[in-house]
Amino acid sequence: MTTARKFPFTSRPIPADVMAKLELLKAGQRVRITQIVHVGSSKTWPLIVEGTFRHADSLATGLATDRLREDDIVIPVIHFTKDNKEMSSIAIDENTKIDIL
């Protein structure tokens, strides 16, 4: 579990290199986010998106039923605005790379 200034709680640790970049980011900075997308068992390719960083947050996922808190999965999310003004977000995983432009 991760406890950090930008992420009060996540179910899994955030990779150290990604956390280091997140700690440096300020709203309004340009970022390039790269993730490796897996399709099936043998195909992968990089997905690259650029935009203006807004903020980082934690997102609780899970079923919409009354269950145990341990059943919830809490993921780290980066919120940004693309160049076409679309507001977007990406969940951080072990395949995420963040570059500050």
C-alpha positions in Angstrom: 0.0 0.0 0.0 1.2 3.5 -0.8 1.0 6.5 1.4 2.3 9.7 -0.3 1.5 13.4 -0.6 -0.4 13.0 -3.9 -1.9 9.6 -3.2 -3.4 9.1 0.3 -4.0 5.4 -0.4 -3.6 2.8 -3.1 -4.1 -0.9 -3.0 -0.7 -1.6 -4.7 2.6 0.2 -4.5 3.3 2.8 -7.2 6.6 2.2 -8.9 9.4 4.4 -7.3 10.4 6.1 -10.6 6.7 7.1 -11.3 6.2 8.3 -7.7 9.4 10.4 -8.0 8.0 12.1 -11.1 4.5 12.6 -9.5 6.1 14.4 -6.6 7.7 16.9 -9.0 4.6 17.6 -11.0 2.7 20.8 -10.6 -0.6 21.8 -12.3 -0.1 23.3 -15.7 3.1 21.4 -16.5 3.3 19.6 -19.9 3.6 15.8 -19.6 4.1 12.8 -21.9 2.6 9.6 -20.5 3.6 6.3 -22.0 2.1 2.9 -21.2 2.5 -0.5 -22.7 -0.8 -1.9 -23.9 -1.2 -5.7 -23.9 -3.6 -7.4 -26.3 -3.9 -11.1 -26.0 -0.9 -13.1 -24.9 1.6 -11.9 -27.5 0.9 -8.4 -28.8 2.1 -5.2 -27.1 2.7 -1.7 -28.2 3.3 1.7 -26.5 0.5 4.1 -26.1 1.7 7.7 -25.8 -0.4 10.8 -24.9 0.7 14.4 -24.1 -1.1 17.1 -22.3 -1.2 19.5 -19.4 -1.1 18.0 -16.0 -4.1 18.9 -13.7 -3.7 16.7 -10.7 -3.2 13.2 -9.4 -5.6 11.3 -7.3 -6.7 7.9 -6.1 -9.8 6.2 -7.5 -11.7 3.5 -5.7 -13.1 0.8 -7.9 -15.1 -2.2 -7.2 -18.6 -3.5 -7.1 -21.6 -1.3 -6.4 -22.7 -3.5 -3.5 -22.3 -3.5 0.2 -19.1 -5.5 0.6 -16.0 -5.5 2.7 -13.6 -2.6 2.3 -10.8 -5.1 1.5 -12.8 -6.0 -1.7 -12.2 -2.5 -3.1 -9.3 -1.8 -5.4 -7.9 1.7 -5.1 -5.8 2.8 -8.1 -3.6 5.9 -8.7 -4.8 8.2 -11.6 -3.3 11.1 -13.4 -5.7 13.8 -14.7 -4.6 15.9 -17.6 -5.9 18.0 -20.5 -5.1 17.0 -24.0 -4.1 19.6 -26.6 -7.6 19.5 -28.1 -8.9 20.6 -24.7 -10.3 17.1 -23.9 -10.1 16.4 -20.2 -8.7 12.9 -19.7 -7.2 10.6 -17.1 -5.0 7.5 -17.0 -4.6 4.8 -14.3 -1.0 4.3 -13.3 0.4 0.8 -13.5 3.7 -1.0 -13.6 4.0 -0.1 -17.4 3.6 3.7 -16.9 6.3 6.1 -17.8 5.9 9.9 -17.1 8.1 12.5 -18.8 7.9 16.2 -17.8 8.2 18.3 -20.9 
